[in-house]
Amino acid sequence: MTLKSAKNTLRARGMTINSREGEYRVNFSGGSEPMAYYTNDIEDAVNTGIAMADQREARREADRKLAQHFVTPIGAKPAMSHSEEFALRTDLRAIEQSLFQLRYKALDYTIGNPQEVLAKIEAVRAQLDSLTSNVRDQIDPARVEIRKSIHAKALASNAQS
């Protein structure tokens, strides 16, 4: 491969390659010196430059997906309205308060049968767990997908290395 064809290949990906005394320097266009890669082999320089560009694009794509999750574009409908989310969080707080009150009553020895109190506590705890998981399922599905795609890309880039 010639230096000219290497420059054309890397320029198309936003990279630069320079040659000085048999040593090749690959970097991002406008990149700082710590990001530069040096080698004596032009093939290695081109392959590393392509990998650097691909890795940068993967990071940018992950950032775009993350931004889409936290910022709703103009005109797009969010997965859950603010009033729905507020209602779910209000229910969750009410159940947490009920659980706290039942625990407090369980410490009071003057109330009737302790087994009944414990059964009520377990029932409220089950409701709390169910509601908590429902809230998380409705609020967090996009975060889960983003984490999965970022993890998959990281594994793929590590496998290529």
C-alpha positions, -999 to 999 in steps of 0.1 A, spaced: 0 0 0 13 34 -8 12 65 14 -12 82 -10 -38 54 -9 -34 51 29 -41 89 32 -72 86 11 -85 56 31 -80 72 64 -91 107 53 -125 92 44 -128 82 81 -117 115 96 -81 103 103 -47 116 92 -15 97 84 20 113 81 53 97 73 87 108 85 119 88 81 101 55 77 78 60 107 41 65 103 19 87 125 -19 81 126 -42 105 144 -77 119 143 -80 150 122 -72 178 146 -63 153 173 -39 159 201 -4 143 203 -13 119 231 -39 103 208 -14 97 180 -3 62 171 32 56 157 45 25 138 70 15 111 45 -6 91 20 12 68 -5 -17 69 -5 -15 107 -9 22 106 -39 20 83 -56 -9 102 -50 9 135 -64 42 120 -95 23 108 -100 7 143 -96 41 160 -122 57 137 -146 28 142 -142 30 180 -148 67 179 -180 62 159 -192 35 183 -187 59 212 -206 86 193 -235 62 186 -236 52 222 -237 89 233 -265 96 208 -286 67 221 -280 78 257 -289 114 248 -321 102 231 -331 84 263 -326 115 286 -338 141 261 -372 138 244 -370 153 209 -394 181 201 -427 166 189 -419 131 202 -442 116 228 -424 103 259 -429 67 269 -448 78 300 -464 111 307 -454 131 338 -488 126 354 -486 88 349 -451 88 364 -462 110 393 -492 87 400 -469 57 401 -445 74 424 -473 86 447 -486 50 449 -451 39 457 -448 64 485 -482 55 500 -472 18 501 -439 27 517 -457 47 544 -481 19 550 -452 -5 554 -435 19 579 -467 23 599 -472 -15 601 -437 -20 612 -442 6 639 -474 -11 651 -457 -45 652 -434 -31 678 -463 -21 699 -471 -50 722 -506 -38 730 -521 -46 696 -537 -80 692 -522 -110 675 -486 -104 663 -491 -130 636 -518 -109 620 -495 -79 620 -467 -98 605 -490 -112 578 -501 -76 570 -465 -65 568 -457 -93 544 -487 -84 522 -477 -47 520 -441 -57 514 -453 -79 484 -473 -49 471 -444 -26 475 -421 -50 456 -446 -55 428 -452 -18 424 -415 -10 426 -408 -35 398 -437 -21 377 -424 15 381 -389 4 371 -402 -16 342 -421 14 329 -394 40 335 -362 21 327 -366 -1 296 -347 23 274 -318 24 299 -316 -14 298 -315 -14 260 -288 13 259 -267 -6 285 -270 -38 265 -260 -22 233 -230 -4 249 -219 -36 266 -222 -56 233 -202 -29 214 -175 -30 242 -173 -68 239 -171 -66 202 -143 -40 203 -124 -60 229 -127 -91 207 -113 -72 177 -83 -60 198 
